[in-house]
Amino acid sequence: MAEIIKNRTELLFLFEAEYTNPNGDPLNENRPRFDEEESKALVSDVRLKRSIRDYWYSYKGHDGSGDKDIFVRETTYKDGENEFIKSGKRRVKDFGNKKEEISTAILARCVDVRVFGGVLPMDADSITFTGAVQFNMGKSINQTDPITLQGTGAFASADKAKQKTFRTEYALPYALIGFNGIINEKAAAYSKMTDDDKSLLLEGIWEGTKNLISRSKFGQAPLLLLSVNYKEPFYLGNLRQRLKLICEGDNSMKIRNINDYELDISDLVAALKSEKDKIQDIDLQIDSRLQTVCNGKSIQLKNGKLNLDEIG
């Protein structure tokens, strides 16, 4: 049986989005979420968690057919001949009727609650689990500017119409999106997140992003996933903010693909080295296309354990 997580882990995740809309805002014509002050793209933690949940559901057997499930997913029920989407309260009742019974069943079966936590609404009460895993808002390291794509549909808008329908879509030419994350061992003790859940999380971050192959998401790819495993309740913070891009003319607005820049990890490596005595080890997953530089020298990082003494 897997053990409950006992040590803190800090995460850094980078993915690229090329001519896609990584996180549309439904209240703004589904335009990409965007920080106009900095000209940088934004991706919510909810979007990342959805990618992970979808991967667990579709590829890892957490579909409710056995003892593995995802709590936050669309489920339905029938009333006569009609089928309806379940509310949160009705979904909770799938796991029991009493508070203790529900808590035990959901933590045993639902990996997303063990990992991300959740509020479980009941008729006269609720159950709250603080997630062991937290991500902040993702932001692009490069500057970018959304573009508008217009086209025509295949059909007319109504009978006897002489024109086809028009459509307007929005995309980012290129964005290198970075997320900071944390796995909190204190919260894990309550949500029962295990080492196996952690492995499933890391797989879900990487493979869930690769499997975003819908029309608006195809063009996204994971590039780097860094897991800093600490010996004690400590973390550096702001790992993404310690990265820089080296590109022609120092104008990241012109970046259109991964070959247009190098990722400068000098400040990140220096910060990690300064707290080396607190670090147990560092796991790295990286796309070989990503070009990295440290202290002015090009380096080729590889999947596996990251040895700080061999860098810079």
Secondary structure as GFF3:
##gff-version 3
##sequence-region A 1 312
A	DSSP	beta_strand	9	17	.	.	.	ID=ss1
A	DSSP	beta_strand	24	25	.	.	.	ID=ss2
A	DSSP	beta_strand	31	32	.	.	.	ID=ss3
A	DSSP	beta_strand	34	35	.	.	.	ID=ss4
A	DSSP	beta_strand	40	43	.	.	.	ID=ss5
A	DSSP	alpha_helix	45	59	.	.	.	ID=ss6
A	DSSP	beta_strand	76	79	.	.	.	ID=ss7
A	DSSP	beta_strand	82	85	.	.	.	ID=ss8
A	DSSP	alpha_helix	88	92	.	.	.	ID=ss9
A	DSSP	three_ten_helix	93	95	.	.	.	ID=ss10
A	DSSP	alpha_helix	99	109	.	.	.	ID=ss11
A	DSSP	alpha_helix	111	116	.	.	.	ID=ss12
A	DSSP	beta_strand	117	121	.	.	.	ID=ss13
A	DSSP	beta_strand	126	130	.	.	.	ID=ss14
A	DSSP	beta_strand	133	135	.	.	.	ID=ss15
A	DSSP	beta_strand	138	140	.	.	.	ID=ss16
A	DSSP	beta_strand	147	156	.	.	.	ID=ss17
A	DSSP	beta_strand	164	171	.	.	.	ID=ss18
A	DSSP	beta_strand	175	183	.	.	.	ID=ss19
A	DSSP	alpha_helix	185	191	.	.	.	ID=ss20
A	DSSP	alpha_helix	195	210	.	.	.	ID=ss21
A	DSSP	beta_strand	220	230	.	.	.	ID=ss22
A	DSSP	three_ten_helix	240	242	.	.	.	ID=ss23
A	DSSP	beta_strand	244	247	.	.	.	ID=ss24
A	DSSP	three_ten_helix	248	250	.	.	.	ID=ss25
A	DSSP	three_ten_helix	252	254	.	.	.	ID=ss26
A	DSSP	three_ten_helix	258	260	.	.	.	ID=ss27
A	DSSP	beta_strand	261	264	.	.	.	ID=ss28
A	DSSP	alpha_helix	266	274	.	.	.	ID=ss29
A	DSSP	three_ten_helix	276	278	.	.	.	ID=ss30
A	DSSP	beta_strand	279	286	.	.	.	ID=ss31
A	DSSP	beta_strand	292	294	.	.	.	ID=ss32
A	DSSP	beta_strand	297	299	.	.	.	ID=ss33
A	DSSP	beta_strand	304	305	.	.	.	ID=ss34
A	DSSP	three_ten_helix	308	310	.	.	.	ID=ss35
###
